[in-house]
Amino acid sequence: MAADPATNPRITVVTPSFNQAAYIEATILSVLGQRYPNLEYFVYDGGSTDGSVEIIKRYAPELAGWVSQKDEGQSDAINRAFERSTGDILCWLNSDDLHWPHTLREVARSLAGRIDQPIVISGGCIIFHENENRGGILAPAPHDPERLKRCDYVVQPSTFWTRAAWNQVGKLDQSQHYAFDWDWFLRAVPICRFETVPAILSSYRIHSQHKSSGGENKRRLEIEGVLGRMGQVEHLALYRWLARREDLWPSLSRFGHLRRSGFPVFAALGFAPRLWTVAARHRMDDVVDAFNML
């Protein structure tokens, strides 16, 4: 029986990947295993040589399409997949992250009857460090256009948008390799309605080959470019200063964890005395936002 598009609108999921054989099967299964009745799933591999292709081939009958060929980067792969797509709701899920068993149905329920409108929705996320006994829950942050100019707080693997949003905002900027999702969300602000969903929609894996933890100067230069375009001169200076102060990073990580756990600023600072002089000069939540972009 065909899925009813009124209650189960077509959802397109795209997984870009390159040499992620250790993780990609779990990612694929987290999408296909939901058995959402109106799924369109593409896997775009950048020409992996580590056995990824053999894994993708196992699931080819359940995919809307897949390729394995050299591309111009992650944003290029995602754009090309979306060009082929026919979904009413879109997202991408990187090949080391996971969806939850209820994710696609929760997204469909949240956008039911509104798929013709430009809407972006985000849910919560479980962040975990591979091979380490630590992690945490990241709740979706309330939409704040001014904060978004300073920090990419949108949790990408838990974020979905309507085709109306994609068509009006446009493609990802393929000149960027690290900040293209942040750039797209910023371009979406004047066009789209941003909403949060009170549910965990993904798990975000941090590991030694994790792309967002790498990139070094190239990644930082892209972030600095976005901050500069947004006119965030003071925040850009703070970001550059923190990049040189690695001695403060453990204290900032502790402070940020306490803030996410509900501690007021003054209480969290009590456990991070090394930040007291920083707090005298800066708003601490702004400092944490800058730190989280490093």
C-alpha positions in Angstrom: 0.0 0.0 0.0 1.4 3.4 -1.0 2.1 5.9 1.8 -0.4 8.6 2.4 1.5 11.9 1.6 -0.8 13.8 3.9 0.4 12.0 7.0 3.7 10.6 5.6 5.2 13.2 3.3 8.2 12.1 1.3 11.4 12.7 3.3 14.8 12.8 1.5 17.8 11.9 3.5 21.3 12.3 1.9 24.4 10.7 3.4 27.7 12.2 2.1 30.7 10.0 2.8 34.4 9.5 2.2 36.4 6.6 3.7 34.0 6.1 6.6 33.8 2.3 6.4 34.0 2.0 10.1 30.8 4.0 10.6 28.7 4.1 7.5 26.8 0.9 7.9 25.5 2.0 11.3 24.4 5.3 9.7 22.6 3.6 6.9 20.8 1.2 9.2 19.7 4.1 11.5 17.9 5.5 8.5 16.5 2.4 6.8 15.8 0.7 10.1 13.1 3.3 10.9 10.9 1.8 8.1 9.4 5.1 7.3 6.9 4.4 4.5 7.8 7.4 2.2 11.6 7.6 2.4 14.0 8.6 -0.3 17.5 7.9 0.7 20.7 8.7 -1.2 24.3 7.8 -0.3 26.9 9.9 -2.1 30.4 8.5 -1.6 33.4 10.6 -2.7 35.3 7.7 -4.2 36.3 5.8 -1.0 39.0 3.2 -1.1 38.5 1.7 2.4 35.7 -0.8 1.8 32.8 1.7 2.0 31.5 0.9 -1.4 31.1 -2.8 -0.6 29.0 -1.8 2.4 26.9 0.6 0.4 26.2 -2.1 -2.2 24.6 -4.4 0.4 21.9 -1.8 0.9 21.6 -0.6 -2.7 18.1 -2.2 -3.3 16.7 0.0 -0.5 18.3 3.2 -1.6 16.9 5.7 -4.0 20.3 6.0 -5.5 24.0 6.0 -4.7 27.3 6.9 -6.3 31.0 6.5 -5.5 33.1 9.0 -7.4 35.4 11.9 -6.8 33.6 15.1 -5.9 34.5 18.6 -5.0 33.7 18.1 -1.3 30.9 17.4 1.0 28.8 20.4 0.0 29.1 19.4 -3.7 27.9 15.8 -2.9 24.9 17.1 -0.9 23.9 19.6 -3.6 24.1 17.0 -6.4 22.0 14.5 -4.3 19.3 17.1 -3.6 19.2 18.0 -7.4 18.0 14.4 -7.9 15.6 14.4 -4.9 11.8 14.6 -4.9 11.2 14.8 -1.2 8.9 17.3 0.5 11.2 17.4 3.5 15.0 17.3 3.3 18.1 16.7 5.4 21.5 15.2 5.3 23.1 12.8 7.8 26.8 12.5 7.8 28.3 9.0 7.6 29.4 8.9 11.2 26.2 10.2 12.8 22.9 8.4 13.5 19.2 9.0 13.4 16.9 7.6 16.2 14.2 5.0 15.5 11.4 7.6 15.7 13.1 10.5 13.9 11.5 10.6 10.5 8.0 10.0 11.9 8.5 12.8 14.4 9.6 15.2 11.7 6.7 14.2 9.5 4.3 14.8 12.4 5.8 18.2 13.2 5.6 19.4 9.6 2.2 17.8 8.7 0.0 20.2 6.6 2.8 22.8 6.3 5.3 21.3 3.8 4.5 24.1 1.3 5.9 26.6 3.7 9.6 27.5 4.2 10.3 26.0 7.6 13.4 24.7 9.3 13.0 22.4 12.4 15.6 21.2 14.8 15.5 18.6 17.6 17.8 17.4 20.4 20.9 15.3 20.0 23.0 12.9 21.9 26.7 13.8 21.6 29.1 10.9 22.4 32.8 10.4 22.2 33.9 7.2 20.7 35.7 4.8 23.0 35.2 7.2 25.9 32.8 7.1 28.8 31.5 10.5 28.2 28.8 12.3 26.3 25.7 14.4 26.8 22.3 15.6 25.6 22.2 18.7 23.5 18.8 20.3 23.6 17.7 22.4 20.6 18.4 26.0 21.2 15.6 28.6 20.8 16.0 30.5 17.5 18.0 33.6 18.0 19.0 35.3 14.7 21.6 37.6 16.4 23.3 34.7 18.2 23.4 32.7 15.0 25.5 35.4 13.5 28.1 34.7 16.2 27.8 30.9 16.7 26.4 28.0 14.7 24.2 26.6 17.5 22.0 24.7 15.1 22.6 20.9 15.5 22.9 19.8 11.9 22.1 16.1 12.1 18.9 16.9 14.0 17.8 19.6 11.5 15.3 19.2 8.7 13.7 21.7 6.3 10.9 21.8 3.7 11.6 21.8 0.0 10.0 25.2 -0.1 12.9 26.4 2.2 15.5 24.7 0.1 14.2 26.2 -3.2 14.0 29.7 -1.7 17.3 29.7 0.2 19.3 28.0 -2.6 22.1 25.4 -2.6 25.0 25.0 -0.2 28.0 27.2 -0.9 30.4 24.7 -2.5 33.4 27.0 -2.0 33.1 26.1 1.7 34.1 22.8 3.2 33.5 23.3 7.0 31.1 26.2 7.5 28.6 25.6 4.6 25.8 24.4 6.9 26.2 27.5 9.1 26.2 29.7 6.0 23.0 28.1 4.7 21.2 28.5 8.0 22.2 32.2 8.1 20.9 32.7 4.6 17.7 31.0 5.6 17.0 33.3 8.5 15.2 36.1 6.6 13.2 33.5 4.6 12.3 30.6 6.8 10.5 30.0 10.1 12.8 28.2 12.6 11.2 25.9 15.0 12.3 23.4 17.7 11.0 19.8 18.3 10.9 18.5 21.9 12.5 15.2 20.9 16.0 13.7 20.4 16.4 13.2 16.7 20.1 12.2 16.2 23.3 11.0 17.8 26.5 12.9 17.0 29.7 10.9 17.1 33.0 12.5 18.0 36.1 10.5 17.0 39.7 10.8 15.9 38.8 11.3 12.2 35.8 13.6 13.0 35.7 16.3 10.3 34.4 19.1 12.4 37.2 18.6 14.9 39.8 18.8 12.2 40.6 21.2 9.4 42.8 23.4 11.6 43.5 26.7 9.8 41.3 26.1 6.8 38.3 25.5 9.1 39.1 28.5 11.2 39.5 30.8 8.2 36.1 29.8 6.9 34.5 30.5 10.3 36.4 33.9 10.5 35.0 34.6 7.0 31.4 34.1 8.1 31.9 36.2 11.3 33.4 38.9 9.1 30.5 38.9 6.6 28.0 39.0 9.5 29.8 42.2 10.9 30.8 40.4 14.1 34.0 42.4 14.6 34.2 42.0 18.4 33.3 38.4 18.3 35.8 37.7 15.6 38.5 39.2 17.8 37.4 37.1 20.7 37.4 33.9 18.5 41.0 34.7 17.4 42.1 35.4 20.9 40.7 32.1 22.2 42.3 30.2 19.4 45.7 31.2 21.0 44.6 30.4 24.6 44.6 26.7 24.6 45.4 26.9 28.3 41.8 28.1 28.9 40.1 25.4 26.9 39.7 22.8 29.7 38.1 25.5 32.0 35.8 26.6 29.1 34.7 23.1 28.5 33.9 22.6 32.2 32.0 25.9 32.3 30.0 25.1 29.2 29.0 21.7 30.5 27.8 23.3 33.7 25.8 25.9 31.9 24.2 23.3 29.7 23.3 21.4 33.0 21.4 24.5 34.2 24.0 26.2 36.4 23.8 30.0 36.5 26.8 31.8 35.2 28.1 32.8 38.7 27.7 29.3 40.0 29.5 27.8 36.9 32.3 30.3 37.3 32.8 29.1 40.9 34.1 25.8 39.4 36.3 27.5 36.8 38.4 30.1 38.6 40.8 30.5 35.7 37.9 32.2 33.8 37.3 34.9 36.4 39.6 37.4 34.7 37.9 36.6 31.3 34.5 37.1 32.9 35.5 40.6 33.9 36.0 41.6 30.3 33.5 39.5 28.4 30.0 38.0 28.6 30.8 34.4 29.4 28.1 32.9 27.3 29.6 34.7 24.3 33.0 33.3 25.2 31.6 29.8 25.3 29.9 30.3 21.9 33.3 31.4 20.5 35.0 28.4 22.1 32.5 26.0 20.7 33.3 27.2 17.2 37.1 26.4 17.6 
